[in-house]
Amino acid sequence: MPDTSPPLSPQSLRLFFACWPTAALQQQLHALGVGLRQQIGGRPTRPENIHLTLAFVGDVPAQQLPALQQLAAGITAAPFTLQLQQLGCWPQAAVGWLAPDQTPEPLLQLVQQLNRDLRQAGFRGEKRRYRPHLTLLRKATQGWHSTLETPLCWQVEEFVLVASTLDAHGPSYRIIGRWPLHG
């Protein structure tokens, strides 16, 4: 579904927190998406855009960026390993995805802490149940589910704050802050 919101001015940013795979893992995930396209159609996500969203912040005035960076610096969560094995498609969202069999407790704690702190600081925080996944395809419309024979293992040791812009080629992401996981 195309983004019909007005373009952001230089004084505002569309932001979200995420875990960002290495370039090598992004290439591996992109190749998986290209193969998945044979099953469910759609358009593979550009490798440099593949990520695990933690919390969507939304459109934020640029002057509030320091508050978000300070909030992120206060997060304490342990590093974790994601065992990515479940492939599927949500046809209503037109998304082909890869997800873990089980969500690691440190990931859930990170997401809960981010959303709680965002709401307490007056930002938008997600209230719906967190469903960790990496989007491998867009515009995929066939409901489908499978399991990778060998899971992809991703050692997550940091989280990032990302600014999103939309152009004729789709979304573009720029990392504007990084914080290590420790705890």
Contact map, one row per residue, 1 for C-alpha under 8 A:
111000000000000000000000000000000000000000000000000000000000000000000000000000000000000000000000000000000000000000000000000000000000000000000000000000000000000000000000000000000000000
111100000000000000000000000000000000000000000000000000000000000000000000000000000000000000000000000000000000000000000000000000000000000000000000000000000000000000000000000000000000000
111110000000000000000000000000000000000000000000000000000000000000000000000000000000000000000000000000000000000000000000000000000000000000000000000000000000000000000100000000000000000
011111000000000000000000000000000000000000000000000000000000000000000000000000000000000000000000000000000000000000000000000000000000000000000000000000000000000000000000000000000000000
001111100000000000000000000000000000000000000000000000000000000000000000000000000000000000000000000000000000000000000000000000000000000000000000000000000000000000000000000000000000000
000111110000000000000000000000000000000000000000000000000000000000000000000000000000000000000000000000000000000000000000000000000000000000000000000000000000000000000000000000000000000
000011111000000000000000000000000000000000000000000000000000000000000000000000000000000000000000000000000000000000000000000000000000000000000000000000000000000000000000000000000000000
000001111111110000000000000000000000000000000000000000000010000000000000000000000000000000000000000000000000000000000000000000000000000000000000000000000000000000000000000000000000000
000000111111100000000000000000000000000000000000000000000000000000000000000000000000000000000000000000000000000000000000000000000000000000000000000000000000000000000000000000000000000
000000011111100000000000000000000000000000000000000000000000010000000000000000000000000000000000000000000000000000000000000000000000000000000000000000000000000000000000000000000000000
000000011111100000000000000000000000000000000000000000000000111000000000000000000000000000000000000000000000000000000000000000000000000000000000000000000000000000000000000000000000000
000000011111110000000000000000000000000000000000000000000011110000000000000000000000000000000000000000000000000000000000000000000000000000000000000000000000000000000000000000000000000
000000011111111000000000000000000000000000000000000000000111110000000000000000000000000000000000000000000000000000000000000000000000000000000000000000000000000000110000000000000000000
000000010001111100000000000000000000000000000000000000001111000000000000000000000000000000000000000000000000000000000000000000000000000000000000000000000000000000111000000000000000000
000000000000111110000000000000000000000000000000000000011111000000000000000000000000000000000000000000000000000000000000000000000000000000000000000000000000000011110000000000000000000
000000000000011111000000000000000000000000000000000011111100000000000000000000000000000000000000000000000000000000000000000000000000000000000000000000000000000011110000000000000000000
000000000000001111100000000000000000000000000000000011111000000000000000000000000000000000000000000000000000000000000000000000000000000000000000000000000000001111000000000000000000000
000000000000000111110000000000000000000000000000001111100000000000000000000000000000000000000000000000000000000000000000000000000000000000000000000000000000001111000000000000000000000
000000000000000011111000000000000000000000000000001111000000000000000000000000000000000000000000000000000000000000000000000000000000000000000000000000000001011100000000000000000000000
000000000000000001111100000000000000000000000000011100000000000000000000000000000000000000000000000000000000000000000000000000000000000000000000000000000000001100000000000000000000000
000000000000000000111111110000000000000000000000011000000000000000000000000000000000000000000000000000000000000000000000000000000000000000000000000000000101000000000000000000000000000
000000000000000000011111110000000000000000000000000000000000000000000000000000000000000000000000000000000000000000000000000000000000000000000000000000000000000000000000000000000000000
000000000000000000001111111000000000000000000011000000000000000000000000000000000000000000000000000000000000000000000000000000000000000000000000000000000000000000000000000000000000000
000000000000000000001111111100000000000000000000000000000000000000000000000000000000000000000000000000000000000000000000000000000000000000000000000000000000000000000000000000000000000
000000000000000000001111111110000000000000000000000000000000000000000000000000000000000000000000000000000000000000000000000000000000000000000000000000000000000000000000000000000000000
000000000000000000001111111111000000000000000011010000000000000000000000000000000000000000000000000000000000000000000000000000000000000000000000000000000000000000000000000000000000000
000000000000000000000011111111100000000000000010000000000000000000000000000000000000000000000000000000000000000000000000000000000000000000000000000000000000000000000000000000000000000
000000000000000000000001111111110000000000000000000000000000000000000000000000000000000000000000000000000000000000000000000000000000000000000000000000000000000000000000000000000000000
000000000000000000000000111111111000000000000010010000000000000000000000000000000000000000000000000000000000000000000000000000000000000100000000000000000000000000000000000000000000000
000000000000000000000000011111111100000000011110010000000000000000000000000000000000000000000000000000000000000000000000000000000000000100000000000000000000000000000000000000000000000
000000000000000000000000001111111110000000000000000000000000000000000000000000000000000000000000000000000000000000000000000000000000000000000000000000000000000000000000000000000000000
000000000000000000000000000111111111000000000000000000000000000000000000000000000000000000000000000000000000000000000000000000000000000100000000000000000000000000000000000000000000000
000000000000000000000000000011111111100000011000000000000000000000000000000000000000000000000001000000000000000000000000000000000000000110000000000000000000000000000000000000000000000
000000000000000000000000000001111111110000010000000000000000000000000000000000000000000000000000000000000000000000000000000000000000000000000000000000000000000000000000000000000000000
000000000000000000000000000000111111111000000000000000000000000000000000000000000000000000000000000000000000000000000000000000000000000000000000000000000000000000000000000000000000000
000000000000000000000000000000011111111110000000000000000000000000000000000000000000000000000001000000000000000000000000000000000000000000000000000000000000000000000000000000000000000
000000000000000000000000000000001111111111110000000000000000000000000000000000000000000000000000000000000000000000000000000000000000000010010000000000000000000000000000000000000000000
000000000000000000000000000000000111111110000000000000000000000000000000000000000000000000000000000000000000000000000000000000000000000000000000000000000000000000000000000000000000000
000000000000000000000000000000000011111110000000000000000000000000000000000000000000000000000000000000000000000000000000000000000000000000000000000000000000000000000000000000000000000
000000000000000000000000000000000001111111000000000000000000000000000000000000000000000010000001000000000000000000000000000000000000000000011111000000000000000000000000000000000000000
000000000000000000000000000000000001111111100000000000000000000000000000000000000000000000000000000000000000000000000000000000000000000000111100000000000000000000000000000000000000000
000000000000000000000000000000000000100111110000000000000000000000000000000000000000000000000101000000000000000000000000000000000000000011111000000000000000000000000000000000000000000
000000000000000000000000000000000000100011111000000000000000000000000000000000000000000000000000000000000000000000000000000000000000000011110000000000000000000000000000000000000000000
000000000000000000000000000001001100100001111100000000000000000000000000000000000000000000000000000000000000000000000000000000000000000111000000000000000000000000000000000000000000000
000000000000000000000000000001001000000000111110110000000000000000000000000000000000000000000000000000000000000000000000000000000000001111000000000000000000000000000000000000000000000
000000000000000000000000000001000000000000011111110000000000000000000000000000000000000000000000000000000000000000000000000000000000000000000000000000000000000000000000000000000000000
000000000000000000000010011011000000000000001111110000000000000000000000000000000000000000000000000000000000000000000000000000000000000000000000000000000000000000000000000000000000000
000000000000000000000010010000000000000000000111110000000000000000000000000000000000000000000000000000000000000000000000000000000000000000000000000000000000000000000000000000000000000
000000000000000000000000000000000000000000001111111000000000000000000000000000000000000000000000000000000000000000000000000000000000000000000000000000000000000000000000001110000000000
000000000000000000011000010011000000000000001111111100000000000000000000000000000000000000000000000000000000000000000000000000000000011100000000000000000000000000000000000000000000000
000000000000000001111000000000000000000000000000111110000000000000000000000000000000000000000000000000000000000000000000000000000000011000000000000000000000000000000000000000000000000
000000000000000001110000000000000000000000000000011111000000000000000000000000000000000000000000000000000000000000000000000000000001110000000000000000000000000000000000000000000000000
000000000000000111100000000000000000000000000000001111110000000000000000000000000000000000000000000000000000000000000000000000000001110000000000000000000000000000000000000000000000000
000000000000000111100000000000000000000000000000000111110000000000000000000000000000000000000000000000000000011001000000000000000001000000000000000000000000000000000000000000000000000
000000000000000111000000000000000000000000000000000011111000000000000000000000000000000000000000000000000000001001100000000011000000000000000000000000000000000000000000000000000000000
000000000000001110000000000000000000000000000000000011111100000000000000000000000000000000000000000000000000000000000000000111000000000000000000000000000000000000000000000000000000000
000000000000011110000000000000000000000000000000000000111111000000000000000000000000000000000000000000000000000000000100001110000000000000000000000000000000000000000000000000000000000
000000000000111100000000000000000000000000000000000000011111000000000000000000000000000000000000000000000000000000000000000100000000000000000000000000000000000000000000000000000000000
000000010001111000000000000000000000000000000000000000001111100000000000000000000000000000000000000000000000000000000000000000000000000000000000000000000000000000000000000000000000000
000000000001111000000000000000000000000000000000000000001111110110000000000000000000000000000000000000000000000000000000000000000000000000000000000000000000000000000000000000000000000
000000000011100000000000000000000000000000000000000000000011111110000000000000000000000000000000000000000000000000000000000000000000000000000000000000000000000000000000000000000000000
000000000111100000000000000000000000000000000000000000000001111110000000000000000000000000000000000000000000000000000000000000000000000000000000000000000000000000000000000000000000000
000000000010000000000000000000000000000000000000000000000000111111000000000000000000000000000000000000000000000000000000000000000000000000000000000000000000000000000000000000000000000
000000000000000000000000000000000000000000000000000000000001111111110000000000000000000000000000000000000000000000000000000000000000000000000000000000000000000000000000000000000000000
000000000000000000000000000000000000000000000000000000000001111111111000000000000000000000000000000000000000000000000000000000000000000000000000000000000000000000000000000000000000000
000000000000000000000000000000000000000000000000000000000000001111111100000000000000000000000000000000000000000000000000000000000000000000000000000000000000000000000000000000000000000
000000000000000000000000000000000000000000000000000000000000000111111110000000000000000000000000000000000000000000000000000000000000000000000000000000000000000000000000000000000000000
000000000000000000000000000000000000000000000000000000000000000111111111000000000000000000000000000000000000000000000000000000000000000000000000000000000000000000000000000000000000000
000000000000000000000000000000000000000000000000000000000000000011111111100000000000000000000000000000000000000000000000000000000000000000000000000000000000000000000000000000001000000
000000000000000000000000000000000000000000000000000000000000000001111111110000000000000000000000000000000000000000000000000000000000000000000000000000000000000000000000000000000000000
000000000000000000000000000000000000000000000000000000000000000000111111111000000000000000000000000000000000000000001100000000000000000000000000000000000000000000000000000000000000000
000000000000000000000000000000000000000000000000000000000000000000011111111000000000000000000000000000000000000001000000000000000000000000000000000000000000000000000000000000000010000
000000000000000000000000000000000000000000000000000000000000000000001111111000000000000000000000000000000000000000000000000000000000000000000000000000000000000000000000000000000010000
000000000000000000000000000000000000000000000000000000000000000000000111111100000000000000000000000000000000000000000000000000000000000000000000000000000000000000000000000000000000000
000000000000000000000000000000000000000000000000000000000000000000000011111110000000000000000000000000000000010011000000000000000000000000000000000000000000000000000000000000000000000
000000000000000000000000000000000000000000000000000000000000000000000000011111000000000000000000000000000000010000000000000000000000000000000000000000000000000000000000000000000000111
000000000000000000000000000000000000000000000000000000000000000000000000001111100000000000000000000000000110110000000000000000000000000000000000000000000000000000000000000000000000111
000000000000000000000000000000000000000000000000000000000000000000000000000111110000000000000000000000000100000000000000000000000000000000000000000000000000100000000000000000000000111
000000000000000000000000000000000000000000000000000000000000000000000000000011111000000000000000000000000100000000000000000000000000000000000000000000000011110000000000000000000000111
000000000000000000000000000000000000000000000000000000000000000000000000000001111100000000000000000000010110000000000000000000000000000000000000000000000011100000000000000000000000000
000000000000000000000000000000000000000000000000000000000000000000000000000000111110000000000000000000010000000000000000000000000000000000000000000000001111000000000000000000000000000
000000000000000000000000000000000000000000000000000000000000000000000000000000011111000000000000000100110000000000000000000000000000000000000000000000011111000000000000000000000000000
000000000000000000000000000000000000000000000000000000000000000000000000000000001111100000000000000111000000000000000000000000000000000000000000000000111100000000000000000000000000000
000000000000000000000000000000000000000000000000000000000000000000000000000000000111110000000000011110000000000000000000000000000000000000000000000000111100000000000000000000000000000
000000000000000000000000000000000000000000000000000000000000000000000000000000000011111000000000011110000000000000000000000000000000000000000000001111110000000000000000000000000000000
000000000000000000000000000000000000000000000000000000000000000000000000000000000001111100000000011110000000000000000000000000000000000000000000111100000000000000000000000000000000000
000000000000000000000000000000000000000000000000000000000000000000000000000000000000111110000001111000000000000000000000000000000000000000000000111100000000000000000000000000000000000
000000000000000000000000000000000000000000000000000000000000000000000000000000000000011111000001110000000000000000000000000000000000000000000011110000000000000000000000000000000000000
000000000000000000000000000000000000000100000000000000000000000000000000000000000000001111100111100000000000000000000000000000000000000000011111100000000000000000000000000000000000000
000000000000000000000000000000000000000000000000000000000000000000000000000000000000000111111111000000000000000000000000000000000000000000011111000000000000000000000000000000000000000
000000000000000000000000000000000000000000000000000000000000000000000000000000000000000011111110000000000000000000000000000000000000000000011110000000000000000000000000000000000000000
000000000000000000000000000000000000000000000000000000000000000000000000000000000000000001111100000000000000000000000000000000000000000000001000000000000000000000000000000000000000000
000000000000000000000000000000000000000000000000000000000000000000000000000000000000000001111110000000000000000000000000000000000000000000000000000000000000000000000000000000000000000
000000000000000000000000000000000000000001000000000000000000000000000000000000000000000011111111000000000000000000000000000000000000000001111000000000000000000000000000000000000000000
000000000000000000000000000000000000000000000000000000000000000000000000000000000000000011101111100000000000000000000000000000000000001111111000000000000000000000000000000000000000000
000000000000000000000000000000001001000101000000000000000000000000000000000000000000001111000111110000000000000000000000000000000000001111010000000000000000000000000000000000000000000
000000000000000000000000000000000000000000000000000000000000000000000000000000000000001110000011111000000000000000000000000000000000111110000000000000000000000000000000000000000000000
000000000000000000000000000000000000000000000000000000000000000000000000000000000001111100000001111100000000000000000000000000000000111100000000000000000000000000000000000000000000000
000000000000000000000000000000000000000000000000000000000000000000000000000000000001111000000000111110000000000000000000000000000001110000000000000000000000000000000000000000000000000
000000000000000000000000000000000000000000000000000000000000000000000000000000000111110000000000011111100000000000000000000000000001100000000000000000000000000000000000000000000000000
000000000000000000000000000000000000000000000000000000000000000000000000000000000011110000000000001111100000000000000000000000000000000000000000000000000000000000000000000000000000000
000000000000000000000000000000000000000000000000000000000000000000000000000000000010000000000000000111110000000000000000000000000000000000000000000000000000000000000000000000000000000
000000000000000000000000000000000000000000000000000000000000000000000000000000000100000000000000000111111011000000000000000000000001000000000000000000000000000000000000000000000000000
000000000000000000000000000000000000000000000000000000000000000000000000000000011100000000000000000001111111000000000000000000000000000000000000000000000000000000000000000000000000000
000000000000000000000000000000000000000000000000000000000000000000000000000000000000000000000000000000111111100000000000000000000000000000000000000000000000000000000000000000000000000
000000000000000000000000000000000000000000000000000000000000000000000000000011110000000000000000000000011111110000000000000000000000000000000000000000000000000000000000000000000000000
000000000000000000000000000000000000000000000000000000000000000000000000000010010000000000000000000000111111111000000000000000000000000000000000000000000000000000000000000000000000000
000000000000000000000000000000000000000000000000000000000000000000000000000000000000000000000000000000111111111100000000000000000100000000000000000000000000000000000000000000000000000
000000000000000000000000000000000000000000000000000000000000000000000000000010000000000000000000000000001111111110000000000000000000000000000000000000000000000000000000000000000000000
000000000000000000000000000000000000000000000000000001000000000000000000001110000000000000000000000000000111111111000000000000000000000000000000000000000000000000000000000000000000000
000000000000000000000000000000000000000000000000000001100000000000000000000000000000000000000000000000000011111111100000000000000100000000000000000000000000000000000000000000000000000
000000000000000000000000000000000000000000000000000000000000000000000000000000000000000000000000000000000001111111110000000000000000000000000000000000000000000000000000000000000000000
000000000000000000000000000000000000000000000000000000000000000000000000001000000000000000000000000000000000111111111000000000000000000000000000000000000000000000000000000000000000000
000000000000000000000000000000000000000000000000000001100000000000000001001000000000000000000000000000000000011111111100000010000000000000000000000000000000000000000000000000000000000
000000000000000000000000000000000000000000000000000000100000000000000000000000000000000000000000000000000000001111111110000111100000000000000000000000000000000000000000000000000000000
000000000000000000000000000000000000000000000000000000000000000000000000000000000000000000000000000000000000000111111111000010000000000000000000000000000000000000000000000000000000000
000000000000000000000000000000000000000000000000000000000000000000000010000000000000000000000000000000000000000011111111100000000000000000000000000000000000000000000000000000000000000
000000000000000000000000000000000000000000000000000000001000000000000010000000000000000000000000000000000000000001111111111110000000000000000000000000000000000000000000000000000000000
000000000000000000000000000000000000000000000000000000000000000000000000000000000000000000000000000000000000000000111111111110000000000000000000000000000000000000000000000000000000000
000000000000000000000000000000000000000000000000000000000000000000000000000000000000000000000000000000000000000000011111111000000000000000000000000000000000000000000000000000000000000
000000000000000000000000000000000000000000000000000000000000000000000000000000000000000000000000000000000000000000001111111000000000000000000000000000000000000000000000000000000000000
000000000000000000000000000000000000000000000000000000000000000000000000000000000000000000000000000000000000000000000111111100000000000000000000000000000000000000000000000000000000000
000000000000000000000000000000000000000000000000000000001000000000000000000000000000000000000000000000000000000000000111111110000000000000000000000000000000000000000000000000000000000
000000000000000000000000000000000000000000000000000000011100000000000000000000000000000000000000000000000000000000100110011111000000000000000000000000000000000000000000000000000000000
000000000000000000000000000000000000000000000000000000111000000000000000000000000000000000000000000000000000000001110110001111100000000000000000000000000000000000000000000000000000000
000000000000000000000000000000000000000000000000000000110000000000000000000000000000000000000000000000000000000000100000000111110000000000000000000000000000000000000000000000000000000
000000000000000000000000000000000000000000000000000000000000000000000000000000000000000000000000000000000000000000100000000011111000000000000000000000000000000000000000000000000000000
000000000000000000000000000000000000000000000000000000000000000000000000000000000000000000000000000000000000000000000000000001111100000000000000000000000000000000000000000000000000000
000000000000000000000000000000000000000000000000000000000000000000000000000000000000000000000000000000000000000000000000000000111110000000000000000000000000000000000000000000000000000
000000000000000000000000000000000000000000000000000000000000000000000000000000000000000000000000000000000001001000000000000000011111000000000000000000000000000000000000000000000000000
000000000000000000000000000000000000000000000000000000000000000000000000000000000000000000000000000000000000000000000000000000001111100000000000000000000000000000000000000000000000000
000000000000000000000000000000000000000000000000000111000000000000000000000000000000000000000000001100100000000000000000000000000111110000000000000000000000000000000000000000000000000
000000000000000000000000000000000000000000000000000110000000000000000000000000000000000000000000111100000000000000000000000000000011111000000000000000000000000000000000000000000000000
000000000000000000000000000000000000000000000000011110000000000000000000000000000000000000000000111000000000000000000000000000000001111100000000000000000000000000000000000000000000000
000000000000000000000000000000000000000000001000011000000000000000000000000000000000000000000011110000000000000000000000000000000000111111000000000000000000000000000000000000000000000
000000000000000000000000000011011000000000011000010000000000000000000000000000000000000000000011110000000000000000000000000000000000011111000000000000000000000000000000000000000000000
000000000000000000000000000000001000100001111000000000000000000000000000000000000000000000000011100000000000000000000000000000000000001111110000000000000000000000000000000000000000000
000000000000000000000000000000000000000001111000000000000000000000000000000000000000000000000111000000000000000000000000000000000000001111110000000000000000000000000000000000000000000
000000000000000000000000000000000000000011100000000000000000000000000000000000000000000000000110000000000000000000000000000000000000000011111000000000000000000000000000000000000000000
000000000000000000000000000000000000100111100000000000000000000000000000000000000000000011100111000000000000000000000000000000000000000011111100000000000000000000000000000000000000000
000000000000000000000000000000000000000111000000000000000000000000000000000000000000000011110110000000000000000000000000000000000000000000111110000000000000000000000000000000000000000
000000000000000000000000000000000000000110000000000000000000000000000000000000000000000011100000000000000000000000000000000000000000000000011111000000000000000000000000000000000000000
000000000000000000000000000000000000000100000000000000000000000000000000000000000000000111100000000000000000000000000000000000000000000000001111100000000000000000000000000000000000000
000000000000000000000000000000000000000100000000000000000000000000000000000000000000000111000000000000000000000000000000000000000000000000000111110000000000000000000000000000000000000
000000000000000000000000000000000000000000000000000000000000000000000000000000000000011110000000000000000000000000000000000000000000000000000011111000000000000000000000000000000000000
000000000000000000000000000000000000000000000000000000000000000000000000000000000000011100000000000000000000000000000000000000000000000000000001111100000000000000000000000000000000000
000000000000000000000000000000000000000000000000000000000000000000000000000000000000111000000000000000000000000000000000000000000000000000000000111110000000000000000000000000000000000
000000000000000000000000000000000000000000000000000000000000000000000000000000000000111000000000000000000000000000000000000000000000000000000000011111100000000000000000000000000000000
000000000000000000000000000000000000000000000000000000000000000000000000000000000000100000000000000000000000000000000000000000000000000000000000001111100000000000000000000000000000000
000000000000000000000000000000000000000000000000000000000000000000000000000000000000100000000000000000000000000000000000000000000000000000000000000111110000000000000000000000000000000
000000000000000000000000000000000000000000000000000000000000000000000000000000000011100000000000000000000000000000000000000000000000000000000000000111111000000000000000000000000000000
000000000000000000000000000000000000000000000000000000000000000000000000000000000111100000000000000000000000000000000000000000000000000000000000000001111100000000000000000000000000000
000000000000000000000000000000000000000000000000000000000000000000000000000000001111000000000000000000000000000000000000000000000000000000000000000000111110000000000000000000000000000
000000000000000000001000000000000000000000000000000000000000000000000000000000001111000000000000000000000000000000000000000000000000000000000000000000011111000000000000000000000000000
000000000000000000000000000000000000000000000000000000000000000000000000000000111100000000000000000000000000000000000000000000000000000000000000000000001111100000000000000000000000000
000000000000000000101000000000000000000000000000000000000000000000000000000000111100000000000000000000000000000000000000000000000000000000000000000000000111111000000000000000000000000
000000000000000000000000000000000000000000000000000000000000000000000000000001110000000000000000000000000000000000000000000000000000000000000000000000000011111000000000000000000001110
000000000000000000100000000000000000000000000000000000000000000000000000000000100000000000000000000000000000000000000000000000000000000000000000000000000001111100000000000000000111100
000000000000000011110000000000000000000000000000000000000000000000000000000000000000000000000000000000000000000000000000000000000000000000000000000000000001111110000000000000000111100
000000000000000011110000000000000000000000000000000000000000000000000000000000000000000000000000000000000000000000000000000000000000000000000000000000000000011111000000000000111110000
000000000000001111000000000000000000000000000000000000000000000000000000000000000000000000000000000000000000000000000000000000000000000000000000000000000000001111100000000000111100000
000000000000001111000000000000000000000000000000000000000000000000000000000000000000000000000000000000000000000000000000000000000000000000000000000000000000000111110000000011111000000
000000000000111100000000000000000000000000000000000000000000000000000000000000000000000000000000000000000000000000000000000000000000000000000000000000000000000011111000000011110000000
000000000000111100000000000000000000000000000000000000000000000000000000000000000000000000000000000000000000000000000000000000000000000000000000000000000000000001111100001111000000000
000000000000010000000000000000000000000000000000000000000000000000000000000000000000000000000000000000000000000000000000000000000000000000000000000000000000000000111110001110000000000
001000000000000000000000000000000000000000000000000000000000000000000000000000000000000000000000000000000000000000000000000000000000000000000000000000000000000000011111111100000000000
000000000000000000000000000000000000000000000000000000000000000000000000000000000000000000000000000000000000000000000000000000000000000000000000000000000000000000001111111100000000000
000000000000000000000000000000000000000000000000000000000000000000000000000000000000000000000000000000000000000000000000000000000000000000000000000000000000000000000111110000000000000
000000000000000000000000000000000000000000000000000000000000000000000000000000000000000000000000000000000000000000000000000000000000000000000000000000000000000000000111111000000000000
000000000000000000000000000000000000000000000000000000000000000000000000000000000000000000000000000000000000000000000000000000000000000000000000000000000000000000000111111100000000000
000000000000000000000000000000000000000000000000100000000000000000000000000000000000000000000000000000000000000000000000000000000000000000000000000000000000000000011110111110000000000
000000000000000000000000000000000000000000000000100000000000000000000000000000000000000000000000000000000000000000000000000000000000000000000000000000000000000000011110011111000000000
000000000000000000000000000000000000000000000000100000000000000000000000000000000000000000000000000000000000000000000000000000000000000000000000000000000000000001111000001111100000000
000000000000000000000000000000000000000000000000000000000000000000000000000000000000000000000000000000000000000000000000000000000000000000000000000000000000000001110000000111110000000
000000000000000000000000000000000000000000000000000000000000000000000000000000000000000000000000000000000000000000000000000000000000000000000000000000000000000111100000000011111100000
000000000000000000000000000000000000000000000000000000000000000000000000000000000000000000000000000000000000000000000000000000000000000000000000000000000000000111100000000001111100000
000000000000000000000000000000000000000000000000000000000000000000001000000000000000000000000000000000000000000000000000000000000000000000000000000000000000000111000000000000111110000
000000000000000000000000000000000000000000000000000000000000000000000000000000000000000000000000000000000000000000000000000000000000000000000000000000000000011110000000000000111111000
000000000000000000000000000000000000000000000000000000000000000000000001100000000000000000000000000000000000000000000000000000000000000000000000000000000000011100000000000000001111100
000000000000000000000000000000000000000000000000000000000000000000000000000000000000000000000000000000000000000000000000000000000000000000000000000000000000111000000000000000000111110
000000000000000000000000000000000000000000000000000000000000000000000000000111100000000000000000000000000000000000000000000000000000000000000000000000000000111000000000000000000011111
000000000000000000000000000000000000000000000000000000000000000000000000000111100000000000000000000000000000000000000000000000000000000000000000000000000000100000000000000000000001111
000000000000000000000000000000000000000000000000000000000000000000000000000111100000000000000000000000000000000000000000000000000000000000000000000000000000000000000000000000000000111
